[in-house]
Amino acid sequence: MTTRRAVIVDVVRSPFGKGKAGGALDGFHPVDLYAQILRGLVARTGIDPALIEDVITGCVIQVGEQAGNIGRQAVLAAGLPESIPAVTLDRKCGSAQQAFDFAAQGVIAGAYDVVVAGGVEMMSLIPMKANRLGRDADGVQFKERYPNGLVGQGISAELIAAKWGITREAQDVFSLLSHQRAAAAEDAGITQRSILPVTVQTPDGPKIVSRDEGLRRETTVERLGQLKAAYENAAMVERFPQIRWSVTAGNASQISDGASAALIMEEGLALKLGLKPRAAITHFAVSGDDPIYMLTAIIPATRRLLQRAGLKIDQIDAFEVNEAFAPVPLAWIKELGADPERVNRHGGAIALGHPVGASGGRLLSALLAVLETDGTRYGLQTMCESGGMANATLIERL
């Protein structure tokens, strides 16, 4: 059989806005936001949209304006051919990354030659937990296996900090570095390479948004250190005496609005059409882990991915490890022995935001930017996910 290779022709995203009333993208319908990104991806690559065989879309909170297969709605809203189908999936924070993986796997298997994958989340419009199971469903499903109940992600981050001995100061220093790196990448024009400016309709007329809103250039370790622990309360203090209560709004990811998309193709066809692939998506892994610690599955997922690729951690040139909370990448670095200088070189979700259904696209665009800027070969991205899951993906710069 002829070996097929899945390549990334391009990956783009919207600016990320604060996921609250008055944020930069507040008032945007998620269908329209995603449609602008799909339309922009087609225009930027020059692909004949009639060649697109599917649009695979990540979206976590699929209720209200994000319900009803938002991928298909966005295809139509973008004015793309009616012949293009779409599917919407939910693997929590890894939804867009899973969309990329499914697209690449479909290309490798011969199910697709041309596919678009991405994600969207308007957290200012559809709040977190809007699609949460009811109280009775939680009890029926978990009471025997987890008699003390599950916990929220913030408590999981605290448990990780306690288990891996990650101090409040270390978290705040890491958070400051995220902002500093993001600012440096923006100032160098690196971040803007993947951002498509979007037009928001406001009561005062159209407004163009072209930059991420969450970056806090003025923050310091001292300012971060003044923030209160976000998840400390009497019940949790009694339940988890090992926790030292160090997770704050400043060392956690920001709730955000945003969308992202990538054009993924079979390499031979891309070259035949005169397109220049940027990287190949070569290996994939998913993993589950303890749902109480919840955010640690990135560790076994990374190990599984490296084993499949036949590579060691020090052979990877750049890493993107989602900054859901500072203890997550810090524990991953400790456990895997990765070089921290290779991790999140252009900042992460602490500085730039985390629109949960779309964040995989920001990680992928940042990973490509590092490899292309440095002229290096291998990039690995991994994303922790609610319920104790994770994706890991390996790309090779071409």
N, C-alpha and C positions, 0 to 999 in steps of 0.2 A: 504493500500500500504506500502511496505517496504521503509523506509527512506534511501535515498542514500546520501552519503557525499562525496564531492570532496576534495581530499587531494593533497598537494604538496609533491611529493617525493623528488624533488631537483630543485634548480634554479641556473643557472650559467650565466656568462657573460664574454665577452672579457674585456681586459683592455680598458679604454677609452683613445683615442689619440686626440690630438689637431686637430680640423677640418680645417686644412689649409695645404697648400703646405709645405712639410718638416715635417709634423706631424708624430707621431710614426707609424700610420697605413696608411699613405699616399701611394697610389699606389695599395692598396688592392681593388680588385673588391668586391662590397658589397655581391654578391652571394657567393663568396668564403669565405668571413669573416663569414657570417651567417652559411654557410655549416660547417665550422670548429667548430662552437659552437654547432650546432645540433649533429654532430658526437661525439663531446666531451661529451655532455649530455647523449647520448645513452651509450657510453663507461663507464662513471662514475656511472650510475645507474645500468648498467647490464641488462637493459630491452631488451627483444627480439624486435628488431625494427619492425618485422612483425605484432606485436600487436598494433602499433600506428595507430589510425583510422583517424587522421587528424592533420595537422600542421597549426595553426592559427598565422598569422604574422602581426605585426604592422610595417608600413613604411609610412612616411608622404609625402616625395617628390618623388612620383612615376613617375619619368621621366628618360630618358636615361638608365643608367645601373641599375636603381632601378625600372624600368617599367616591365610590362609583368608578373605579379604575382610572385614576387621575392621569396615568400615562396616555391612555387613548384620548381622553378629553384634550390633553395638551397637544397631541398630534393634530387634532382637528382645529384647535384654536390657533396653532402655528401656521395653518394654511398648507400643511404638508399633504401629499396625496392620500386619498381615502383608502388606498390599497395597503397602507402601512398599519399593521395591527400593533397592539401594545398589551403589556401585562404589568401589574403592579404587585410588588412583594414587600414583605415585612420581616427583616431579620434585625429589628431594633436598630441600634446605632450603626450596625454594619450593613444597612439595607442597600445603599448605593454601591458599596464595595462588593456585596453579593451580586448586584446587578451586573457589574463589570465581569465578575467571575463567571456567572452564567453565560454571559455573552461570549466571552473568550472560549469557554468550554464548548459552547455550541458551534463556534467556528472551527475549533480543533476537531470536533466530531463530524463535521460536514453538514450539520443542520442549518448553518448560516454561512453566507459569504460576507454580508454587510449587515451590521446591527448597531444600533445606538443604545447605550445604557447610561443611566444616571439616577438622579433622585431629587426630591423636593420636600421641603418642610417649612410651613409658615407657623412658627410657634407663637407669634403674637396673635394669631387668629384662632388657632386650634391648640389649646393648652395641653401640656403634659397630663397624662392620666385620664384624658377625655375618653379613651377607649379601654380603660382598665376593667378587669373582671369585677363583677359585683362581690360584695362581702361573702355571700353564701357560697359562691363558686370558689373563692379563695379557700374557704374552710373545707369544702368537700374535697378539693384536689390535694391540699397540702397537710391537713391536720394529722394524718397518721405518720407520714414520712418526716414532717417537720412540725412536731407538736408545739414548739415555741413560736411557730410562724416565721415567715420570711421577713426581710428588712429592706429598706430603701437603699438606693445606690450610695447615698452619702454615708450611711452606717457601714456599708461594705468597704468604702474607701477608708474609713476610720479603722476597721478591722485589718485591712491591708497594711496601713501605716504601723499599727501595733505589732503585727506579725513580723514585718521586715525591718522594724526598728527605724522607721523614717520619721524624723523629727519635724516639728512645725517649722523651724528655721530652714531645714532642707527643702520643704515644700514651697516656702515663700521665695527662697533663692531661685528655685527652678521656675517658679511662676514669673518672677522678674525677668529671667533669661528668655522666657517665651515672648514677652513683650519686646524686649530688646532685639531679639532675632527677627521678630516680625517687622519691627520698625526699620531695621537695616535692610531687609529684603524689599520692603516697600520703597524705601529711599533709593535703592539701586535699580528700581524698575522691574525687579524679578517677579514679584507677586502679580503685577499688572499684566504680565504676559498671558495669563490664563483667565483674567477677569473680563467678562463682557459687560460693559455699562448697560444698565436697564432703565427704562422710562417708567416712572410711577405716576399715575394719574392722581392728583390731589385736588382738594377744593379750590386751591389757588392756581390750578393749571398743572401741566406736565412738569415733572422734576426728574432730572437725570442723576442716577446714583452710580458712582464709579469706584468707590473705595469701601473697604471694610470699616464698619462702624465701631467695633469693639476695642480696638487697639488703644491702650492707655500709656502713652509715651511718658507721662509725668510720674508714674508710680515708682515707688521705692520699696525696699525691704522693710523699712521703718513703717511706711504707710500700710503695707500688707500685714505687718505684725500687729497693727491696732485693731484689725477686724476680729469680731467675735466668732467662736466656733459655731457653725451653722446648725449642727444636728444634736447638740448637747441638750438633754432634758432629764428630769429626775428618773423617769422610767428606764431610759436607755443607760443612764449611769449605773443604775442598779443591775440591769441585765448584763452589761458588758463592762465589768470593773477593770479589764485590761486596757481599755481605750483611754488615751490621754487627750482626746478632743482637740484636734488640730486642723480639721478641714473647714475652710471658710469660703465665702463667696469669691475671695481673691485668688485662691489656689485651686479653683474648680473651673470647669468649662462654662462658657456663657450660653444662655438660652438665646437662640438666634433664628432668623429667617434666611432662607437661601435655596439655591438650586444648582445642580451641576449635571454635566453630560459628557460622554466620550463617544467618539466614532471608532469602532473596533471592527477590523476586517481580516479576511484571509490575505496573507502577505503577497502572494502572487498576483491576486487581483488588484490590490492596492498599487503595486508597482506598474502593472499593465495600464492602469488608469492615470498614471503619472503622479500619484500621490507619494509623499515621503513619510513612511512610518517613523515614529519617534522611538518606540520600544515594543518589545514582544512581551506578552503575558505568558509566563512559562510554567508556573507551578501554583497550586492552590492547597489550602487546608482549612478545615473548620474543626472546632473542638467545643466540648462542653466541660464545665467544671462546677465546683461547689456553688450553688446558687446563693448561699449566705455570703460568701466572699465575692461572688457574682462577677467581678471585673478581672479575675485572674486567668481566664481561659486563654488569653493572649500568650501565656507562657507555654502550655502544651501545644497550642496551634502553631507557634513559631517553631518549636522543636520538630513537630511533624512535617512542617514545610521544609525545613532544612534537611531533614532525613530524606525526603522525597527528591529534593534537588541534588543531593549528594554534596552539600556545601557546609562549611563551618561558619560560625557567627562572624569570625573576623574576615571572612571572604566577602561579606556584604558591605558595600560602599556607603550606603545611606539607608536610614530607617525612618519611617513615619509610624509613630506609636500614639494613638489618639489620646489627647490630654483630657480625658473625662474628668479626672481629678489628679492632682500632682502625684499622689502615691502610686498611681497605676503605672506610668512609665518608669518611675523610680524603682519600683519593685521589679519590673520587667528587666531593667538594666542590671540590677543586682543579681537576679536569678540566672539570666542568660550570659552575663559577663560581657555585654556589648560595650563598645566604646561610646561614652555619653556624648562625645563631640560629633558623632555621626547620627545622633538622634534628633529629629525635629529641628533641622538646621535653620529653617525659616520661621520658627515659632509654631505654635499649635493652637488648639481650641481654647486654651486659657486666655490667649491674646486675641484670637480672631473669631471665636464663636463656634457653636456646634449645633447647626440645624440638623437634627438627628438623621433624617432621611437622606440628606444630601452630603454629609461630611466626607464620605468616602471619596468623592470627587476632589475635594480640597486636598486631602492627603495624597491622592494620585498626582495631581498637578504639581504639588510641592515636591514630591519625590522625583518626578521627571525633571523639574527645574534644577534640583541639586545635581543629578547625574549629568545633565547637559552642561551646566555651568562648570563642573569639575572635570568633565570628560571621563567619568568613571562608568562602571559596567552594571553592577547589580544593585537593585533597590528592593526593599521589603517593607510592606505596610501591614499593620495589624490593628484591629479595632475590637475593643471590649464591648460586650453587648448585654443588655438586660436579661436576666434569667440564667446567667452564668454561661455565656457562649462567646465565641470569637471567630473572626475570619483572619486569615493570613494569606498574602498574595506576594509572589515574586515577579519582578519585571526585569528585563535585560535591555539596556539602552542599545539602540541600533545606530 
